[in-house]
Amino acid sequence: MNAKSLLGTILTLVGLVGLVYGGIDFTKGGVSQASFVYVILGGIFFFAGIGLIRSTRV
């Protein structure tokens, strides 16, 4: 596994954790600015990781 694939996997997992945490925060009724930050950053990391994995696979 090369460095780009490893970084893509890490970014995808971090993004998934951010999306899940933001979703849990939304369902608890805590619609605050922090919830939006978790969801937005989670989405950015998730899709960046997926894009990096997709571009390194041959």
Residue pairs with C-beta under 8 A, 6 or more apart in sequence:
2 56
4 52
4 55
4 56
5 52
5 53
5 56
5 57
7 49
7 52
8 49
8 50
8 51
8 52
8 53
8 56
9 49
9 53
10 49
11 45
11 46
11 48
11 49
11 52
12 45
12 46
12 49
12 50
12 53
13 49
14 42
14 45
14 49
15 41
15 42
15 43
15 44
15 45
15 46
15 47
15 48
15 49
16 42
16 46
17 42
18 38
18 39
18 41
18 42
18 43
18 45
18 46
19 38
19 39
19 42
19 43
19 46
20 42
21 38
21 42
22 35
22 36
22 37
22 38
22 39
22 42
23 39
25 32
25 34
25 35
25 38
26 35
26 39
